[in-house]
Amino acid sequence: MAFDIPGYINTAGRVQVDDLDLDAFAERPLSAEALRCLRYMSDVESHTVCYLRDVLVTPSHRDPDVTAFMSMWAFEEFWHGEAIDSVLRAHGQKADYDHIREVREAQGLKDRLAPIYQSIAANAIGDDFVAVHMTWGAINEWSAHAAYGSLIEKEQHPELTKLLGRIQRQESRHLAFYASQAKERLERSQRARSVARWVTERFWQPVGSTIQPVEETRFVLRHLLGDDAGAAAVRKIDEKVHKLPGMAGLNLVQRGVAGFGAGVPVDDLGSAKRSSRKRLVAGAAVVAGAAGIAAVRRRSAGSHA
């Protein structure tokens, strides 16, 4: 079933927090582990606009369905960050725009080069690259939904459950869009399937790991997904990914979280050890790979002329 874009944009909105009893956190504070996870989650939600920046320099910006959705998506994700920040402040923690600025400034050179890599790679390939963004978005939204669910179960705090449950419901619509778009685009193009598989297999990493210190990502993944229930949740995400055309057998999420010592053991543990310099090399590899795919496309077109 196609995603209802008009229905979504007319009902998208700020996550409700007016009835959230923040005083309840003074009476029954969240654990230190939960607060550390919430900080990570807030940083990720607040960074959404930077991901949107990277997408808008690619062919994705030409599709009105994509841009209509992503305008509302970025708006809702912004308010997710604000809502989580209200819980952090209720525990006496700093949660303001100065902190967000610190997170963004800490990204350094790789952040400044990211839209350049994205633009060159995506525009060299063309519209088929949109399938990469949609597939990537689906994986990330499935992951975020699972992480919120895990934190709800671990804390069993009525007010936190109320807030994160509402965030999850909005995230469910986000993942429905990404998954439907990914399925449709991957189904109709062999080239899109090849590109999406090539890029995600080499460069996808757990949500937040590209903007957070390794030790923070490791802590969050181990805390939320390091037990049997977490491993089962990770496997379920991979099962969903495998149902997307051309994505079978990748075990992306299991490999990604295992690289940080969570989930189930796998052979490839490289994702947790990738340095900033290696991320720059990875970006260059995307450009090189895109150029190679584009060259193949030109040769193929020439041979059929």
N, C-alpha and C positions, 0 to 999 in steps of 0.2 A: 504494500500500500504506500502511495506517495505521501510524503510529509506535507501537512497542511500549513503552508507558509502564511497565508492570510490569517488563518486561525491563530497561529503562533504570535505574529507581530501585533495582533490586536489584543492579546491577553498577556503578553510578556510584561514583566514589571519587577519592581523592587521586592526582594524577599521580605515577608512580613516579620517585623521584630517588635512592633508596638506593644504586644501583649507578653513579651519575654520578661520574665521576672529575674532581673539581674541580681537582685538582693539575695536570691536563693543560692548564688554562688558564694556569698559571704558565709551563709549558714552551712553550706556543704561545698567546699571548694573542689575543683577538679584536681586530679593527680598532676604531679609535675610532668609526668610523661605525656599526659593528654595536652597540657599547655604547650609543650614543645612541638607536638604534632599540629596543634592549631596554629601556632606561629608559622610553621612550614606551609600549611594549607592557605593561610591568609596571604603569604608571600606569593604563592602560586596564583591564587585568584586575582590578586592585584597586578600581576604581571601579564594578564590576558591581553591588555591593549598592546603590549609589545609584540605578542604573537600575531595579533591582528595587523600590526604594521608590516610584518614580514609577509603575510598573506597578500596584502593589498598591492605589493609590487610584482605580483605574478598574474597569470591569466585568470585566476580566481576572481579578480575584481571586475571582470567583464560579465560575469553571470549574475543577473539581478536577484535570482533566488538565493544565491550564496551571500551576496552583500546584504540583502534584506535580513536574512537570518543572523549573520555575523554582527550586524549593528545592534540587534536586540541581545544577542549572546554576550557581547562585550559589556553591555549595560547591566545585564543580570549578574555576570561574573564580578563586576565592580562591586555590586551591592553584597555579594557573598563575602567578599573581602572585608567590607565595612561591618557586616554583621558579626563575623568572627572576631574582628578587632574589638567590638563592644564587649565580648566575653573576656578577651585578654585584658582589657582595661578594668573590667570588674574584678580582676585578680591582681590589680596594681601593676600590670606590665605596660611598657611603652608600646603604643600601637597608633601611629600617626603618619602623616605624609613625609615627615623627616625620615622615618624608618624606610618607607617605600623608596624614597630617593636614594638612601644608602644602598639598598638592594640593587637598584638599577645601575648606580654608578660603579658598583663592585663588579659588574659584568665585563667592564674593560673593552679591550680590542675586539674580542669575539662577538660582542653585542653590536659593535659598530659595523662589523663586516657581515653579520648575518643577513641583513636585507640585500646586500650586494650578491652574496652567494645564491640566495633564494631567487633573486630576479634573473640572474644569468642562467642558472640551471633551469628554472621553470619556463622562461621565455624561449630558451633553446629547444625545449621539448614541445611546448605548446599546450593546448587545452587538456591533453592527457595528463598533464602534471597535476591538474585539479584533483584527480583521483588520489594522489598522494596526500594532499591536505585533508581530504575527507576521511581516508583510511586512518591517518595519524590522529585526527580529531576523535574518531570513534574509539580507538584504543585508549586514548587519554581520558575520555569521558567514562568509559567502562571502568577504568582504573580508579578515577576519582570517586565514582559512585561506591565502589567496593571499599575504598579507604574510609569514607564517611560512615558506611555501615559498620565497619569494624570498630571504629571509635565509639559509635553508639553502644555497641554490645559490650565493649570493655568498661565504659564508664557508668552505664546505667543511671545517668543523671536526667531527671525529667525535663529540665529546661534545655539541656544540651540536645537531648533527643528531639525535642520540639523544633529547635532551630535546624539541626542537621537533617532532620527528616524533610523539612521544607526545602532546604537546599537540594537534597537528593531528588525531590520531585521535579525541580527545575532542571537539574542535571539529566533527568530521564528524558526530557524533551530535547535537550541538546544532543544526547547520544542517539536519539531516534532520528534526528536530522542527519547527523554525520553518517550513521550506519546505512540509512536509506540512500543517501547520495553516493556513498562508497560502493554499495552493491550495484546501483544502476550504472555508474561510470565504469566500474570494473567489468561488468557483464558485457557491455557493448564494445569494448576495445581490448584486443589482445595486447596492444602496445601499452595501454594504461595498466594492465595487470603486470606486465613485465617491469615497468618503471616503478610502480608502487611496491612490488615485492623487493626489487633491488635496493630501493632507498630505505624502506623500513627495516629490512634485514640487517643493513649495515649501520644505520644511524639512529634508529629509535632507541630511546632510553627512558627509564621510569619518569613519570611526571615530576617535574621540579628539579630533577637531578642536574639539569644544565644550568640552573641559576642558583643552586644551593651548594654549600660545601659538602664534600663527600661524606663527612662524618654525620651531617644532619640527615642526608638522604638515607644513609645506612641505619641510623637510629629509627627514623620514621618507618621504613620498610620492615625492619626487624620487629618493631613494636606492634605494628598493625597487621603484618602479613607473615610473621615469623613462626606462627604456631600451625597446627594441623588445619584449623579453620581458614587461616590465611592462605595456606598452600592450596586448599580446595578452591578458594575464591580466585586465586591466580590461574589455576587450571581452567576454571569456568570462563575467564576472560579469553584465554587462548582458544578455547573451543569456539567462542563466538567469532574470534578473528579468523579461525580456520574455515568458517562457513562463508567468508567473503570470497568471491571468485579470485582464484590465483594465489590465495594466501594460506593454503593448507600446509600443515606440517612445520610451520615456522617456530612455534613455541616462543614467540618474541617476549612475552611478559614473564614467563618462567625464567628465561635466560636473563632478562633484564634485572629482575629482583634478586636472582641468585648471585648476580655480580656484586650485590651489596650484602650478601650473606643471609638473605631471606628466602622463603619459598622452598623449592626443591633443588638439590644439587644438579648442576649441568656442567658440561666441559668448558664452555666459553665464559670466563669470568672477566673479560676485558672491559665491560662497560663501566665498572666502578673505578677502574684505574686510569681512565682516559684523562690526561692532563689538558689544561687550556690550550697548550701548543698543539696537542694531538687533535683537539677539536677544530683548530684552524686548518690542520691538514685534512681533517675529515670534510670540512667545507670545500676545500680545494678539490677533494676527490669527487664530491657531488658535482661540481662544475665540470670536471674532466669527464665524469661518467655521462653527464647530460650532453656534453659535446660529442662523445662517442655515439650515444643513442641518436642524436640529431644527424650525425654523419651517416649512420646506418639507414636512417629514414630517407635521406637525400639519395643515397645509392639505390635504395629500393625503389624510390619514385622514378629515378632515371632509368632503371632497368625495365620499367613498365611503360615508359614513354613511347 
